[in-house]
Amino acid sequence: MSYNKFVASMSPLAVSALTDFLLACEVLFFAGRLVQLPKQRFSAAWYWSAAMTLLGLASLIGGIDHGFIEMQGLERFPIQRADWLVAGAMTGCVLMTATTQFIPSRLHRLALGLTLLQFGLYALAVFLIDNFFVVIVNYAPVMLLLLALSMRGLGSGRGSLSMIAGIAIQFGASGVQASGVNAFTPLDHNGLYHLISMVGVVFLFHGGRHLDRQPPALASGQP
């Protein structure tokens, strides 16, 4: 079978699953690189390593869902909810990354409590609302917060252009997905989202390398 015939034989769903797996491989590779870096628990870099690992896991579960469960017409509820819960845990880690990197340390315990409460409410919503919109509502404000704080932190050296670029690219990928672009069949809007996200992940990785590797209290010498 020629390459053109092979491509023509693939469905948009199959291509979406394939690009999901490619994204998962990339993210987990970079997550492993971040995990290797020396860091202390509960530092911004520690939380970001967890966020990247969970992002890779969510992409892997998504690929399994689209490539095997959905393609075979099987019940998607269990694997879909597992994917959404992993995405919610990732969002919590992103929120703690932003808090630990940019917010005064005296507020960190409060932020952790609010993050756990947010995840609990989100988990409840995931099982009550059968719509991916609940994931977006949970995820988008947190990424916007990290973007805003990163931009504000450029002057002090706590923010990084790499993190800003990575988040901006991710939002661009989400915009392409939401627009429903299907001009490159069998590469549909979901496949494009994954491919554009792969570019954004490179910047998110480099942004993570600039995060503090010690909790603020230790870095500042506070007890």
C-alpha positions as CSV (number, residue, x, y, z in Angstrom):
1,M,0.0,0.0,0.0
2,S,1.4,3.4,-1.0
3,Y,1.8,6.2,1.5
4,N,-1.1,8.2,0.0
5,K,-3.4,5.2,0.1
6,F,-2.4,4.5,3.7
7,V,-3.2,8.0,4.8
8,A,-6.5,8.0,2.9
9,S,-7.5,4.8,4.6
10,M,-7.1,6.3,8.1
11,S,-10.1,7.9,9.8
12,P,-9.9,11.2,11.6
13,L,-10.5,9.3,14.8
14,A,-7.5,7.0,14.2
15,V,-5.3,10.0,13.4
16,S,-6.5,11.8,16.5
17,A,-5.6,8.7,18.6
18,L,-2.2,8.5,16.9
19,T,-1.4,12.2,17.6
20,D,-2.6,11.8,21.2
21,F,-0.1,9.0,21.6
22,L,2.7,11.1,20.1
23,L,1.8,13.9,22.4
24,A,1.9,11.6,25.4
25,C,5.3,10.3,24.4
26,E,6.7,13.8,24.1
27,V,5.2,15.0,27.4
28,L,6.3,12.0,29.4
29,F,9.8,12.3,28.0
30,F,10.0,16.0,29.1
31,A,8.3,15.2,32.4
32,G,11.0,12.6,33.0
33,R,13.7,15.2,32.4
34,L,12.0,17.6,34.9
35,V,11.7,14.8,37.5
36,Q,15.5,14.2,37.2
37,L,16.3,17.8,38.1
38,P,17.4,18.2,41.8
39,K,14.5,19.8,43.7
40,Q,12.8,19.8,47.0
41,R,9.2,18.7,47.7
42,F,6.5,21.3,47.5
43,S,8.7,23.6,45.4
44,A,7.3,25.2,42.2
45,A,9.5,22.9,40.1
46,W,8.2,19.9,42.1
47,Y,4.6,20.7,41.4
48,W,5.3,21.5,37.7
49,S,7.0,18.1,37.3
50,A,3.9,16.5,38.6
51,A,1.7,18.6,36.3
52,M,3.7,17.6,33.3
53,T,3.6,13.9,34.3
54,L,-0.2,14.1,34.7
55,L,-0.5,15.8,31.4
56,G,1.3,13.0,29.7
57,L,-0.8,10.4,31.5
58,A,-4.0,12.3,30.4
59,S,-2.8,12.2,26.8
60,L,-2.0,8.5,27.0
61,I,-5.5,7.7,28.4
62,G,-7.0,9.9,25.7
63,G,-5.2,8.0,23.0
64,I,-6.4,4.7,24.4
65,D,-9.9,6.0,24.6
66,H,-10.0,7.3,21.0
67,G,-7.9,4.5,19.5
68,F,-9.5,1.5,21.2
69,I,-12.6,2.3,23.3
70,E,-14.4,4.8,21.0
71,M,-13.3,3.2,17.8
72,Q,-14.8,-0.1,18.9
73,G,-18.0,1.5,20.1
74,L,-17.5,0.4,23.7
75,E,-18.7,2.2,26.8
76,R,-16.5,5.3,27.3
77,F,-17.7,6.5,30.7
78,P,-15.1,4.8,32.9
79,I,-12.0,5.7,30.8
80,Q,-13.4,9.1,30.0
81,R,-13.9,10.0,33.6
82,A,-10.5,8.6,34.5
83,D,-9.0,11.0,31.9
84,W,-11.0,13.9,33.2
85,L,-9.9,13.2,36.8
86,V,-6.3,13.1,35.8
87,A,-6.7,16.4,33.9
88,G,-8.2,17.8,37.1
89,A,-5.3,16.7,39.2
90,M,-2.9,18.2,36.6
91,T,-4.8,21.5,36.9
92,G,-4.4,21.4,40.7
93,C,-0.6,21.0,40.3
94,V,-0.5,23.9,37.9
95,L,-2.4,26.0,40.4
96,M,0.1,25.1,43.1
97,T,2.9,25.8,40.8
98,A,1.6,29.3,40.3
99,T,0.9,29.8,44.0
100,T,4.3,28.5,45.1
101,Q,6.3,30.5,42.5
102,F,4.5,33.8,42.8
103,I,2.4,34.1,46.0
104,P,3.8,34.9,49.5
105,S,4.6,31.7,51.4
106,R,2.3,32.6,54.3
107,L,-0.7,31.9,51.9
108,H,0.5,28.6,50.6
109,R,-1.3,26.4,53.1
110,L,-4.5,28.3,52.3
111,A,-3.9,27.8,48.6
112,L,-3.3,24.1,49.1
113,G,-6.6,23.8,51.0
114,L,-8.5,25.7,48.3
115,T,-6.8,23.6,45.6
116,L,-8.0,20.4,47.3
117,L,-11.5,21.8,47.7
118,Q,-11.5,22.8,44.0
119,F,-10.5,19.3,43.0
120,G,-13.2,17.7,45.2
121,L,-15.9,19.9,43.7
122,Y,-14.5,19.2,40.2
123,A,-14.5,15.5,40.8
124,L,-18.1,15.7,41.8
125,A,-19.0,17.7,38.7
126,V,-17.2,15.2,36.5
127,F,-19.6,12.5,37.5
128,L,-22.7,14.7,37.4
129,I,-22.1,16.6,34.2
130,D,-21.6,14.5,31.0
131,N,-19.8,17.3,29.1
132,F,-16.1,18.0,28.4
133,F,-16.9,21.6,29.0
134,V,-16.5,21.0,32.8
135,V,-12.8,20.2,32.1
136,I,-12.3,23.4,30.2
137,V,-14.0,25.5,32.9
138,N,-11.7,24.0,35.5
139,Y,-8.5,24.2,33.5
140,A,-8.7,27.5,31.6
141,P,-8.8,30.0,34.5
142,V,-5.8,28.3,36.2
143,M,-3.7,28.5,33.0
144,L,-4.8,32.2,32.6
145,L,-3.7,32.8,36.2
146,L,-0.3,31.2,35.6
147,L,0.1,33.2,32.4
148,A,-0.8,36.5,34.1
149,L,1.6,35.8,37.0
150,S,4.4,34.7,34.7
151,M,4.1,37.9,32.7
152,R,4.0,40.0,35.9
153,G,7.0,38.1,37.2
154,L,9.2,38.9,34.2
155,G,10.6,42.1,35.8
156,S,11.6,40.3,39.0
157,G,13.1,37.3,37.1
158,R,10.5,34.9,38.6
159,G,8.5,34.6,35.4
160,S,9.9,33.3,32.1
161,L,9.2,34.0,28.4
162,S,9.3,30.2,27.8
163,M,6.4,29.6,30.1
164,I,4.4,32.5,28.6
165,A,5.0,31.2,25.1
166,G,4.1,27.7,26.1
167,I,0.8,28.7,27.6
168,A,0.0,31.0,24.7
169,I,0.6,28.2,22.2
170,Q,-1.6,25.9,24.3
171,F,-4.4,28.4,24.2
172,G,-3.9,28.7,20.4
173,A,-4.2,25.0,20.1
174,S,-7.4,25.0,22.1
175,G,-8.8,27.7,19.8
176,V,-8.0,25.6,16.8
177,Q,-9.8,22.6,18.4
178,A,-12.8,24.7,19.4
179,S,-13.1,26.1,15.8
180,G,-13.7,22.6,14.4
181,V,-11.1,23.1,11.6
182,N,-11.3,20.0,9.2
183,A,-9.4,21.3,6.2
184,F,-6.6,18.6,6.4
185,T,-8.7,15.4,6.5
186,P,-8.0,12.9,8.0
187,L,-6.2,15.3,10.3
188,D,-9.1,17.0,12.0
189,H,-9.3,19.7,14.7
190,N,-8.5,17.2,17.4
191,G,-5.4,16.0,15.7
192,L,-4.3,19.6,15.0
193,Y,-4.8,20.4,18.7
194,H,-2.4,17.6,19.6
195,L,0.2,18.6,17.0
196,I,0.2,22.3,18.0
197,S,0.3,21.3,21.7
198,M,3.5,19.3,21.0
199,V,5.1,22.6,20.1
200,G,3.8,24.3,23.2
201,V,5.1,21.5,25.4
202,V,8.7,22.2,24.4
203,F,8.3,25.8,25.8
204,L,6.4,24.5,28.9
205,F,9.4,22.2,29.6
206,H,11.9,25.0,29.3
207,G,9.6,27.2,31.4
208,G,9.6,24.5,34.1
209,R,13.4,24.6,34.2
210,H,13.3,28.2,35.3
211,L,11.0,27.6,38.3
212,D,12.2,27.6,41.9
213,R,13.5,24.3,43.1
214,Q,13.2,25.1,46.8
215,P,10.1,26.0,48.7
216,P,10.0,29.8,49.3
217,A,10.5,29.5,53.0
218,L,13.7,27.6,52.5
219,A,14.9,29.8,49.7
220,S,14.4,32.9,51.8
221,G,15.8,31.4,55.0
222,Q,12.5,31.5,56.9
223,P,11.8,28.8,59.4
